[in-house]
Amino acid sequence: MTDDIIRISGGVGGLSAEVNTLGAELWALRDGEGCDLLWNGDAAFWTGRAPILFPIVGALAGDRFRAGGKSFTLPRHGFARRRRFSVLETHDSRVTLRLASDDATRAVYPFEFMLDLTFAITGARLDVTADLANAGDGPLPASFGYHPAFLWPLPYGSARGDHAIHFDAAETARIFRPDAHGLLDPAAQPSPVDGRTLRLDDRLFTGGALVFTALAGRGATYGASTGPRLRIDYPDSPHLGIWSLPSAPFVCIEPWQGYADPAGFDGEIWDKPGIVRLDPGARRSWRMGIELRPAEV
């Protein structure tokens, strides 16, 4: 354990978690027996674990956006995941981290902001809240996303092929896929969700992420037909990405506000899909809950 990793716990029998101050990234999530629930970042597949996406979600056309007549370069998913957050407070079961605008962020994103991430465990539930504040005297454009990668299969004895995502509502609206440049292909595709159930299979991800731009619900349960499951709540996120790599031992269930530029997009950042506008002094929060639920009888 280094000084950059902060551990929190829900007590005996509850979840425990590690949070990295680099990117305010959830670094580990374990059940009460110490079994890992989160992907470990093995570079053989993907070095991420649960990066924070800010101030954009997805890719920009040409990796650039326009604002106020000027052009700026941002990498896919923005810069927050590569920045060190400061620690505002930490307790046995809770930690709050902050990223504030500085000269480095203003060079690529000319806006004043404060982004706080709070991780809090109560028993078998982890709640994460991202609180974004406009710290400037002009409007602030932003998107935000979570990108947690859960083990697939979960560590409870069921095979990968027995795992599925069960949504709270029937997610039957057509979905989108990224193109070769990471931009949203404008050709919508039929939803692979059967009513409320998405059966997980490697073939789902040969075309990249599944991008849900018109969610009907705000929560889902992930796991096998037997054994404990994970409940994921995303009450403030209107979009969702689901992503893995063929044969990879993880699946990402990603609540988003915003998504990649559509192919051919040529507007200013204010026109980017999913961008929210915060007036001076305004705040916006996005919550995500992860709860381990016992096996259904």
Beta strands, then each sheet from edge to edge (+ up, - down):
strand 1: 5-9
strand 2: 16-20
strand 3: 25-30
strand 4: 52-53
strand 5: 64-67
strand 6: 70-73
strand 7: 86-91
strand 8: 94-100
strand 9: 113-122
strand 10: 125-134
strand 11: 140-142
strand 12: 144-146
strand 13: 149-151
strand 14: 163-167
strand 15: 197-199
strand 16: 210-212
strand 17: 219-224
strand 18: 229-233
strand 19: 239-243
strand 20: 250-257
strand 21: 276-278
strand 22: 283-293
sheet 1: 1+ 2- 3+
sheet 2: 4+ 12- 20+ 13-
sheet 3: 4+ 12- 20+ 19- 16+
sheet 4: 5+ 6-
sheet 5: 7+ 8- 9+ 10- 22+ 18- 17+ 14- 15+
sheet 6: 11+ 21-
end
